[in-house]
Amino acid sequence: MHRNKVVIIGGGGHAKVVIDVIQSADTYELVGFTSHSDQESNLSGIPYLGDDSILPTLLEEGVQYFFVATGNNRLRKKLFYQLIELGFTPINAISPFARISPFAKLGRGIVVMPGAVINAYAVIEDNVIINTLSGIDHDCLIKPHAHIAPGASLAGCVNVGEGAFVGMKSSVIPEISIGEWSVVGAGAAVISDVPSYVTVVGVPAKKIIVRNEER
Ligand SMILES: CC(C)(COP(=O)(O)OP(=O)(O)OC[C@H]1O[C@@H](n2cnc3c(N)ncnc32)[C@H](O)[C@@H]1OP(=O)(O)O)[C@@H](O)C(=O)NCCC(=O)NCCS
């Protein structure tokens, strides 16, 4: 069976899980990963190719697809557009153990980890992480480069802004908006709208940082 060739960008903890998800779906051929930090010679059985300067050569050799596997939302955004600019096409990494409604809409460059559930009429935009065991209920809108961390639960009609991070095991009640590049702490209960560029924690969630850099 012909499988399209994919390069993974990143070699950290998030990349380990993304590689596992793509391998378990068995739809693509992973040619290797690139990284800027010192690396082992392979990660989960795929080879280290060098830093991103190798990318134009890979393209010439017929590797057309990529997945940016870094958990840092700001860096992931930058790399996502750099790779598209170079001429690569993003793939989605969908675990066979996730449940995605046929009425949900997915963008490009998205990972959906094992045990995640995306319900009807949810919209997940480009380069978003839907992490392990998280729940995205009906009519949610997740904007580009956001990260819904493991076990986070979003009720119906929640909007998550660009680059926002929703921490592990947090809960968000229906119709809440979380502003762009904001952070929701692990275990928080979000019961009112969160403005952009802030950090909220606790039950109920309260602001602890009033001005985040994009992260
Ligand atoms: C919210 C968070 C980003 C804050 O990190 P930070 O900016 O480094 O903040 P600090 O650790 O300095 O904590 C600041 C204060 O908030 C409190 N706090 C931090 N995180 C909290 C949380 N999740 N719930 C309740 N209180 C929290 C701290 O106890 C501290 O309180 P104090 O000032 O009274 O001592 C971080 O604690 C967090 O929850 N991250 C989520 C991690 C996660 O989900 N990872 C998933 C990876 S896939």
The ligand as an SDF file (V2000), in Angstrom:
LIG
                    3D

 48 50  0  0  0  0  0  0  0  0999 V2000
   -1.4770   27.8610   35.8990 C   0  0  0  0  0  0  0  0  0  0  0  0
   -0.0060   27.5930   35.7170 C   0  0  0  0  0  0  0  0  0  0  0  0
    0.3530   27.7320   34.2250 C   0  0  0  0  0  0  0  0  0  0  0  0
    0.7160   28.6610   36.5360 C   0  0  0  0  0  0  0  0  0  0  0  0
    2.0670   28.5230   36.4100 O   0  0  0  0  0  0  0  0  0  0  0  0
    3.0070   29.7310   36.9290 P   0  0  0  0  0  0  0  0  0  0  0  0
    2.7070   30.9520   36.1340 O   0  0  0  0  0  0  0  0  0  0  0  0
    4.4090   29.1970   36.8900 O   0  0  0  0  0  0  0  0  0  0  0  0
    2.4800   30.0190   38.3970 O   0  0  0  0  0  0  0  0  0  0  0  0
    3.1190   29.6300   39.8130 P   0  0  0  0  0  0  0  0  0  0  0  0
    3.4920   28.1870   39.8660 O   0  0  0  0  0  0  0  0  0  0  0  0
    4.1670   30.6520   40.1180 O   0  0  0  0  0  0  0  0  0  0  0  0
    1.8880   29.8490   40.7980 O   0  0  0  0  0  0  0  0  0  0  0  0
    1.3600   31.1250   41.0770 C   0  0  0  0  0  0  0  0  0  0  0  0
    0.2860   30.9500   42.1410 C   0  0  0  0  0  0  0  0  0  0  0  0
   -0.8380   30.2460   41.5660 O   0  0  0  0  0  0  0  0  0  0  0  0
   -1.0760   29.0140   42.2750 C   0  0  0  0  0  0  0  0  0  0  0  0
   -1.3880   28.0010   41.2420 N   0  0  0  0  0  0  0  0  0  0  0  0
   -0.6260   27.6810   40.1770 C   0  0  0  0  0  0  0  0  0  0  0  0
   -1.2500   26.7540   39.4380 N   0  0  0  0  0  0  0  0  0  0  0  0
   -2.4080   26.4680   40.0700 C   0  0  0  0  0  0  0  0  0  0  0  0
   -3.4720   25.5830   39.7670 C   0  0  0  0  0  0  0  0  0  0  0  0
   -3.4500   24.8200   38.6830 N   0  0  0  0  0  0  0  0  0  0  0  0
   -4.5360   25.5610   40.6040 N   0  0  0  0  0  0  0  0  0  0  0  0
   -4.5710   26.3550   41.7100 C   0  0  0  0  0  0  0  0  0  0  0  0
   -3.5810   27.2280   42.0450 N   0  0  0  0  0  0  0  0  0  0  0  0
   -2.5080   27.2740   41.2190 C   0  0  0  0  0  0  0  0  0  0  0  0
    0.2180   28.7140   43.0050 C   0  0  0  0  0  0  0  0  0  0  0  0
   -0.0270   27.9210   44.1370 O   0  0  0  0  0  0  0  0  0  0  0  0
    0.7160   30.0980   43.3390 C   0  0  0  0  0  0  0  0  0  0  0  0
   -0.0380   30.5720   44.4430 O   0  0  0  0  0  0  0  0  0  0  0  0
    0.6500   31.5180   45.5550 P   0  0  0  0  0  0  0  0  0  0  0  0
    1.0630   32.7810   44.8240 O   0  0  0  0  0  0  0  0  0  0  0  0
   -0.4650   31.7330   46.5380 O   0  0  0  0  0  0  0  0  0  0  0  0
    1.8110   30.7530   46.0810 O   0  0  0  0  0  0  0  0  0  0  0  0
    0.4080   26.1560   36.1540 C   0  0  0  0  0  0  0  0  0  0  0  0
    0.4900   26.0290   37.5570 O   0  0  0  0  0  0  0  0  0  0  0  0
   -0.5590   25.0940   35.6410 C   0  0  0  0  0  0  0  0  0  0  0  0
   -1.5900   24.7600   36.2450 O   0  0  0  0  0  0  0  0  0  0  0  0
   -0.2090   24.5420   34.4660 N   0  0  0  0  0  0  0  0  0  0  0  0
   -0.9910   23.5400   33.8060 C   0  0  0  0  0  0  0  0  0  0  0  0
   -0.1020   22.3610   33.4720 C   0  0  0  0  0  0  0  0  0  0  0  0
   -0.7840   21.3860   32.5540 C   0  0  0  0  0  0  0  0  0  0  0  0
   -1.9970   21.2370   32.5100 O   0  0  0  0  0  0  0  0  0  0  0  0
    0.0320   20.7210   31.7400 N   0  0  0  0  0  0  0  0  0  0  0  0
   -0.4380   19.7830   30.7320 C   0  0  0  0  0  0  0  0  0  0  0  0
    0.7210   19.3850   29.8830 C   0  0  0  0  0  0  0  0  0  0  0  0
    0.2070   18.3410   28.5780 S   0  0  0  0  0  0  0  0  0  0  0  0
  1  2  1  0
  2  3  1  0
  2  4  1  0
  2 36  1  0
  4  5  1  0
  5  6  1  0
  6  7  2  0
  6  8  1  0
  6  9  1  0
  9 10  1  0
 10 11  2  0
 10 12  1  0
 10 13  1  0
 13 14  1  0
 14 15  1  0
 15 16  1  0
 15 30  1  0
 16 17  1  0
 17 18  1  0
 17 28  1  0
 18 19  1  0
 18 27  1  0
 19 20  2  0
 20 21  1  0
 21 22  1  0
 21 27  2  0
 22 23  1  0
 22 24  2  0
 24 25  1  0
 25 26  2  0
 26 27  1  0
 28 29  1  0
 28 30  1  0
 30 31  1  0
 31 32  1  0
 32 33  2  0
 32 34  1  0
 32 35  1  0
 36 37  1  0
 36 38  1  0
 38 39  2  0
 38 40  1  0
 40 41  1  0
 41 42  1  0
 42 43  1  0
 43 44  2  0
 43 45  1  0
 45 46  1  0
 46 47  1  0
 47 48  1  0
M  END
$$$$
